[in-house]
Amino acid sequence: MNTGARLGLRERLARLQRNRLVRQNLILFVGGLVAGVGGFVYHAIAGRVLGPEIYGEVATLIAVYAVGTGPALILIVVLARYTAMLNARGDPGVRSLLVRTVRLIAIPCLVLILLTTLFARPIALFEHVGSTIPVLILGFSIALIWQVAIPRGILQGLQRFTSLSLNLSLELVIRTSVVFALLKAGYAVSGAMAAVFAGLFVVFFLGLWSLRDHFRSLGRRVYLRSMAGFSLTAAAGIIGVQILYNQDVILGEHFLSHHDGGIYGGLNKIGTILFFLTLSVSQVLFPRVVEAVAKEEHPGRILLSSAGILTALGAGALLVFALFPGLVVGILFGASFNDAIPLVFPVGVIGLALSLDNLLVQFFMAVHDRVFVPILALAVVAEGVLIFLFHAHVGEVVLDVLVSLLGLLVLLSIRCYLLLPKLRADSVAEPQPAVP
């Protein structure tokens, strides 16, 4: 009996190892893990070398950069879906898709660079950044990430996960290596932002090189209009969540002292550890819900199971934050950030609340329910207003964000409860791409 059970377990493990989907997920998970760790190492290096006051400027600019990546994330999703449709039909339209999208996105990139150049000084004054050079580098970096998104979205649609994983991980490896060298050379905030640009510059050309086999044939002209409806829904969800976990850093740096702004910037990064730790749960939820609704199966169990897994993972991180807050701060930022220690656990709760909010947003995006959009917008406004009204010290800003995210979680849960009985297969119906 036990021998048979062991054999059955071994057979299941062997099948998992041979499963193509499992291998692809593992490859992409490793790339995402390296990228995630690299991101935190980047902030740890900057915080330790620069100290709280100057690091606060870096944290603010990186928060603006993170908001600026919202369009890139939307573009990746749109291009991945479109490329997957072309690939499934054996349609040789990848080169046309790549070239036309690069040209199209170049227009807003140039506009952004122009606007950044014109308003660099007012932006620097508003965020208390000592020079306009980091702001200019920020503008170029945001424009470049929009271009980097194009090969990444196509690689994902072609299921070239090894190339995509390398692209994601190499960006942060380069950023972390360059920031250490530039900060040691004394370039401070400008060096920190130049490291971001350097990583993007390399992986953009790496992405193009990964698609070089598609440059040989012209293919047929392709169109993205059929994905416009989903693009709007994705834009609302992705940008809303991005703003929620970045605008507090921007506003905190503006309203708090230099020291407190740096402390809050560090706390924000600690909270996002939990968010990124559980992000894969939302990524798995999305296609499972689409499949369940399309087959007229009830997706409620998938949502509840995902929420349970996410909460369990988050609880483990919260336990570490509760028992060893000083160790967490010490490892990431050093002794100069000791003022953050009493607030490590509350920002961990913020990270868990944000993760659950994102899980529900992904669910609504999967079923194309747009009622979540005004609810998410209300939370974004509420967070900003609360910080504007109550910002006497770091703890008060933490409370502002916590109240906003928990309130959003309650409202999204109510909407989900009302929506679940009404879901039908046409909720996830998508038009086919038009290829003349």
C-alpha positions, 0 to 999 in steps of 0.5 A: 500500500505504502509502496504503491502510494510512493510510486504514484507520488513519483509518477506525479512528480515525473509528469510535473517535471515533463509538463511544458507549462510547469517548466515555462512557469518555473523559468519565468518565476526565476526571472521575476524573482531575480528582478524582484530581488535586484529591485530591493538590492538597488534601493538597499544600496541607494539607502545605505550609501546616500542616507535617508535625506538624499535617498528620499529624493531617489525614492520619490523619482523611482516612485514617479518612474514606477507610475510611468511604467503603467502604460508599458504594463498595459502595452505588454498585456495587449501585445502578448494577447495579440501576438498569441492570436497571430502565433496560434493561427500561424500568421507571420505578422510579428515583424509588422507588429513590432515595427508598427508599434515601435513607430507608434509608441515613439511619438508619445516617447518624444512628447514625454521627453520634450515635456520633461525638458520643459518642466524639469525645474518645476518638478525638481522644486516640487519634489525638493530634488537638488538638480534637474539632471535626475529629472531629465534622466527620469523622463528618458527612462520612462520613455525607454521603458515604453519601448522596452515593453514592445519586445517583452510583450511579443516574447510573452505572446510567442511563449519565449519565456527563457528570453523574456526571463533573461530580459527581466532579470538582466535589467535589474542585474545591470541597474544594481551593478551600475548604481553601486559603481556610480554612487561610489563615484559620487554621482548621488541622485543622478547616478541612481537614475542613470543606473535605471536608464542603463539597465533599460538601454541594454535590455531593449536591444536584447529584446530586439535581438531575441526576435531577430529571426522574425526580421527576415520576412516582411509578413502581413500588416496587422492591427491592434484595434480589436484589442481596444476594449480590453486595453481600456479595462487593463489600463484602469486596473494597472494604473490604478494599482500603480498609483496606489502604491506610489503616490504616497511616496511622492506626497510624503516626500513633498509634505514631510521633512527630508529625513521623514520622507526618506524614512517613509520611502524605505517603509514603502519599499518594505511594504511592497516586499509582501506585494511582490512576494504574492504577485504570482497568485494574481497572475495565476488567478487571471487565466483561471477565472477567464477559463472558468467563466468561458466554460460557464463554471463558477469562478468563486472557488478559484477566487476564494482559494487564491485569496487563501493562498495569498493570505497564507503567504502574506501571514508568513511575511507579516510574522517576520515583520512582527518578530524581527522589524529591526532585522528587516530594516537593518538588512535593507537600509542600515542603522540610519533608518532605525526610525522606521522600525516601529512601523514595519508591521503596519506597512506589512499590513498595507502590503497584504491589503494592497495584494488582496486589492490587486487580486480582486482587480485582476478578477474584475479585469478577467471577467471584464467588469468595469464597475471596479473602475470608479471604486478604484479611482475613489480609493486613489483620490481618498488616499491622496486627500487623506495624506494632504490633510493628515501628514504631521509625521510618518505614522500619520501617513502610514495610517492614511494609506492603511485606511484607504487600502482597507476601505478599498478592500471592503468595497471591492469585496462587496462588488465581487459578492454582488457580481459572482451570481451574474457571471456568464460566458460572454463576460470574457468574449474577445474579438479576433484580431483583424489581419487583412 
